[in-house]
Amino acid sequence: MTIVVTTPTGHVGSRVVRLLVQAGVRPRVLVRDPARLDAELRGRVDARRGDLTDPGFVREATAGARTVFWVDPTPHTAEDPIGTSRRTAAPLADAARSGDVARIVFLSSVGAEKRHGVGHIDGLARIEELFDATGADVLHLRCGYFFTNLLLSLDELRQGVLTTAADPQQPMPWVDPRDIGEVVAARLLCERWQGRVVQAVHGPEDLTFTQVAGILAEALGRRVSLRTVTDDDVRATLRSAGLPPKAVEAIVGMLAGSRDLVPEQPRDMTTTTPTPLSAWAHTRLRPLLAT
Ligand SMILES: NC(=O)c1ccc[n+]([C@@H]2O[C@H](COP(=O)([O-])OP(=O)(O)OC[C@H]3O[C@@H](n4cnc5c(N)ncnc54)[C@H](OP(=O)(O)O)[C@@H]3O)[C@@H](O)[C@H]2O)c1
């Protein structure tokens, strides 16, 4: 049984690889630069060097794999994020259709259930549809908002500010990617699920941005004021940073389309993961802000 892991150096993928190795598996990892893997893991994985946007590489590197963990690597800054997400996943769908891959675990997002109107998350919906049409066993993990998104706000957090275009009073699921990795690893190792499965990964609790600012202030031991901006403010900032028009709209679309979002799957014990934002902020964020 070969398990293939994409993005093994990412927040989710790195946790998945470590757990698979601890479970006695030697995963095949698809990596752009093997030197970026944890040194202690390098001898314990079958590393295939290549880029996920190279269809030939994806077909060759997934050949004969029973199970694949697919993470869409498309950056939000891509020229055409939604089309690129779909095109990048197409070779894996081909491999599944031809029987070369039997099971896919896909890192999707809450909001993908809307199918349209959620910006770049529409790209994840297109990937779900591609994989669904293959006849393979497919699991879509619809994850909440990653704690690690806050790493993009380090500079402003140093100034005591957290900026959002979200409704500051709207709760949404916030999740530690490391906990997502645990769900992924368990699903990759379990042979019992079949067909098309959708599972949300909601983290420990739904939080508003107002609550998040309070939790961060407490965990970081510093003032954190919430600054709300409009979609047009976000547009203007992204345009002035030189992002292409479709990339700008894919980001603004995610914000706008998520504003009224109620995740399709209600929170229950199968969707709830343990790590609270306060603990993550204390152990991961606080040291970064101290430098
Ligand atoms: N952020 C959220 O709130 C959220 C919510 C739901 C779902 N998601 C999904 O989560 C995924 C991101 O997961 P993450 O946070 O674990 O990733 P991450 O930490 O941002 O890391 C990105 C990974 O992608 C790899 N990568 C980028 N471009 C690549 C390419 N062209 N070929 C091969 N590898 C490439 C990087 O490898 P290198 O080491 O080579 O750079 C790295 O391993 C996205 O697909 C996103 O849609 C995110």
The ligand as an SDF file (V2000), in Angstrom:
LIG
                    3D

 48 52  0  0  0  0  0  0  0  0999 V2000
   -5.7710   28.9720    4.9870 N   0  0  0  0  0  0  0  0  0  0  0  0
   -6.9940   28.5430    5.2460 C   0  0  0  0  0  0  0  0  0  0  0  0
   -7.7280   29.0980    6.0770 O   0  0  0  0  0  0  0  0  0  0  0  0
   -7.5020   27.3220    4.5100 C   0  0  0  0  0  0  0  0  0  0  0  0
   -8.7850   26.8310    4.8070 C   0  0  0  0  0  0  0  0  0  0  0  0
   -9.2340   25.6850    4.1240 C   0  0  0  0  0  0  0  0  0  0  0  0
   -8.4030   25.0690    3.1750 C   0  0  0  0  0  0  0  0  0  0  0  0
   -7.1580   25.5980    2.9160 N   0  0  0  0  0  0  0  0  0  0  0  0
   -6.2890   24.9430    1.9170 C   0  0  0  0  0  0  0  0  0  0  0  0
   -5.1020   24.5580    2.5460 O   0  0  0  0  0  0  0  0  0  0  0  0
   -4.0480   24.4980    1.5770 C   0  0  0  0  0  0  0  0  0  0  0  0
   -2.7630   25.0550    2.1910 C   0  0  0  0  0  0  0  0  0  0  0  0
   -2.3400   24.1430    3.1810 O   0  0  0  0  0  0  0  0  0  0  0  0
   -1.1380   24.5000    4.1760 P   0  0  0  0  0  0  0  0  0  0  0  0
   -1.5060   25.7380    4.9420 O   0  0  0  0  0  0  0  0  0  0  0  0
   -0.7880   23.2600    4.9040 O   0  0  0  0  0  0  0  0  0  0  0  0
    0.0130   24.8730    3.1330 O   0  0  0  0  0  0  0  0  0  0  0  0
    1.2140   25.8960    3.4010 P   0  0  0  0  0  0  0  0  0  0  0  0
    1.7570   25.7050    4.7890 O   0  0  0  0  0  0  0  0  0  0  0  0
    0.7780   27.2430    2.9470 O   0  0  0  0  0  0  0  0  0  0  0  0
    2.3220   25.3630    2.4040 O   0  0  0  0  0  0  0  0  0  0  0  0
    2.1620   25.3690    1.0200 C   0  0  0  0  0  0  0  0  0  0  0  0
    2.7420   24.0640    0.5250 C   0  0  0  0  0  0  0  0  0  0  0  0
    2.5260   23.9540   -0.8890 O   0  0  0  0  0  0  0  0  0  0  0  0
    3.7690   23.6080   -1.4850 C   0  0  0  0  0  0  0  0  0  0  0  0
    3.7320   24.1090   -2.8550 N   0  0  0  0  0  0  0  0  0  0  0  0
    3.4020   25.3710   -3.2540 C   0  0  0  0  0  0  0  0  0  0  0  0
    3.4410   25.4350   -4.5930 N   0  0  0  0  0  0  0  0  0  0  0  0
    3.8120   24.2110   -5.0360 C   0  0  0  0  0  0  0  0  0  0  0  0
    4.0270   23.6580   -6.3260 C   0  0  0  0  0  0  0  0  0  0  0  0
    3.8440   24.4000   -7.4380 N   0  0  0  0  0  0  0  0  0  0  0  0
    4.4040   22.3510   -6.4280 N   0  0  0  0  0  0  0  0  0  0  0  0
    4.5950   21.6080   -5.3060 C   0  0  0  0  0  0  0  0  0  0  0  0
    4.3880   22.0640   -4.0630 N   0  0  0  0  0  0  0  0  0  0  0  0
    4.0060   23.3600   -3.9300 C   0  0  0  0  0  0  0  0  0  0  0  0
    4.8120   24.2700   -0.6100 C   0  0  0  0  0  0  0  0  0  0  0  0
    6.0370   23.6440   -0.8340 O   0  0  0  0  0  0  0  0  0  0  0  0
    7.4820   24.4020   -0.7690 P   0  0  0  0  0  0  0  0  0  0  0  0
    8.1180   23.9310    0.5030 O   0  0  0  0  0  0  0  0  0  0  0  0
    8.1750   23.9140   -1.9840 O   0  0  0  0  0  0  0  0  0  0  0  0
    7.2180   25.8910   -0.7950 O   0  0  0  0  0  0  0  0  0  0  0  0
    4.2310   23.9490    0.7690 C   0  0  0  0  0  0  0  0  0  0  0  0
    4.4970   22.6150    1.1230 O   0  0  0  0  0  0  0  0  0  0  0  0
   -4.5440   25.2530    0.3340 C   0  0  0  0  0  0  0  0  0  0  0  0
   -4.8340   24.3360   -0.6940 O   0  0  0  0  0  0  0  0  0  0  0  0
   -5.8460   25.9070    0.8200 C   0  0  0  0  0  0  0  0  0  0  0  0
   -6.8060   25.9730   -0.2060 O   0  0  0  0  0  0  0  0  0  0  0  0
   -6.6940   26.6960    3.5730 C   0  0  0  0  0  0  0  0  0  0  0  0
  1  2  1  0
  2  3  2  0
  2  4  1  0
  4  5  1  0
  4 48  2  0
  5  6  2  0
  6  7  1  0
  7  8  2  0
  8  9  1  0
  8 48  1  0
  9 10  1  0
  9 46  1  0
 10 11  1  0
 11 12  1  0
 11 44  1  0
 12 13  1  0
 13 14  1  0
 14 15  2  0
 14 16  1  0
 14 17  1  0
 17 18  1  0
 18 19  2  0
 18 20  1  0
 18 21  1  0
 21 22  1  0
 22 23  1  0
 23 24  1  0
 23 42  1  0
 24 25  1  0
 25 26  1  0
 25 36  1  0
 26 27  1  0
 26 35  1  0
 27 28  2  0
 28 29  1  0
 29 30  1  0
 29 35  2  0
 30 31  1  0
 30 32  2  0
 32 33  1  0
 33 34  2  0
 34 35  1  0
 36 37  1  0
 36 42  1  0
 37 38  1  0
 38 39  2  0
 38 40  1  0
 38 41  1  0
 42 43  1  0
 44 45  1  0
 44 46  1  0
 46 47  1  0
M  CHG  2   8   1  16  -1
M  END
$$$$
